[in-house]
Structures are given as structure tokens and as C-alpha cells.
Amino acid sequence: MAAVTERITIGQITTRFLIVGDEAAGSPSLFEFDVPAGARVPMAHSHDGYE
């Protein structure tokens, strides 16, 4: 797996993109995120650019 390419922090949530673009071989990007217990988070939603 490639090194973390980008880290985005908004409030208490941190998202790390692990595989993006050409590394994904035509598949969606792979990311992980941390949400601490009790953190305020956005309501469920989707992003049209991701499967």
C-alpha cells in the first residue's frame, strides 16, 4: 500500500487518503478516517464522485 498521500482534518474528524488516482487501478480511492467517541459529525450523505 502506498504512503498516506493526503490528510484532511475538519473539527475532530481526520481523513487519510491511502490509495488515489492511478494507484487505484480504475477503482475508487481508499481512505480511512478517525471519529472520536462523542464527536459531532455531519449527517449521513454521499459524494457523487465516489462509488
SEZAVEX-916772 format. One record per residue (C-alpha): residue number from 1; x, y, z. Coordinates in steps of 0.2 Angstrom, whole numbers. Each point is the difference from the previous one (the first is absolute). Layout:
N
{drenvo->NUM	u->X	v->Y	w->Z}
...
END
This chain:
51
{drenvo->1	u->0	v->0	w->0}
{drenvo->2	u->6	v->17	w->-4}
{drenvo->3	u->5	v->13	w->13}
{drenvo->4	u->-14	v->12	w->6}
{drenvo->5	u->-2	v->13	w->-13}
{drenvo->6	u->-11	v->12	w->8}
{drenvo->7	u->-7	v->4	w->17}
{drenvo->8	u->-15	v->11	w->3}
{drenvo->9	u->-6	v->5	w->17}
{drenvo->10	u->-17	v->8	w->3}
{drenvo->11	u->-5	v->3	w->18}
{drenvo->12	u->4	v->-17	w->9}
{drenvo->13	u->-1	v->-11	w->-16}
{drenvo->14	u->16	v->-4	w->-9}
{drenvo->15	u->0	v->-8	w->-17}
{drenvo->16	u->15	v->-8	w->-8}
{drenvo->17	u->0	v->-5	w->-18}
{drenvo->18	u->10	v->-16	w->-3}
{drenvo->19	u->-2	v->-4	w->-18}
{drenvo->20	u->-5	v->13	w->-13}
{drenvo->21	u->0	v->3	w->-19}
{drenvo->22	u->11	v->-11	w->-10}
{drenvo->23	u->5	v->-11	w->15}
{drenvo->24	u->-18	v->-6	w->1}
{drenvo->25	u->0	v->-8	w->-17}
{drenvo->26	u->-17	v->6	w->-5}
{drenvo->27	u->-8	v->-3	w->17}
{drenvo->28	u->-6	v->13	w->12}
{drenvo->29	u->12	v->8	w->12}
{drenvo->30	u->4	v->-9	w->17}
{drenvo->31	u->-1	v->11	w->15}
{drenvo->32	u->-2	v->-2	w->19}
{drenvo->33	u->-6	v->12	w->13}
{drenvo->34	u->0	v->2	w->19}
{drenvo->35	u->-15	v->6	w->9}
{drenvo->36	u->2	v->1	w->19}
{drenvo->37	u->-14	v->-6	w->11}
{drenvo->38	u->-12	v->14	w->3}
{drenvo->39	u->6	v->11	w->-15}
{drenvo->40	u->-12	v->10	w->-9}
{drenvo->41	u->-1	v->-6	w->-18}
{drenvo->42	u->-10	v->5	w->-16}
{drenvo->43	u->-16	v->-10	w->-3}
{drenvo->44	u->1	v->-14	w->-12}
{drenvo->45	u->3	v->5	w->-18}
{drenvo->46	u->9	v->-5	w->-16}
{drenvo->47	u->12	v->7	w->-13}
{drenvo->48	u->-4	v->-2	w->-18}
{drenvo->49	u->18	v->-2	w->-5}
{drenvo->50	u->2	v->-16	w->11}
{drenvo->51	u->-8	v->-17	w->-2}
END
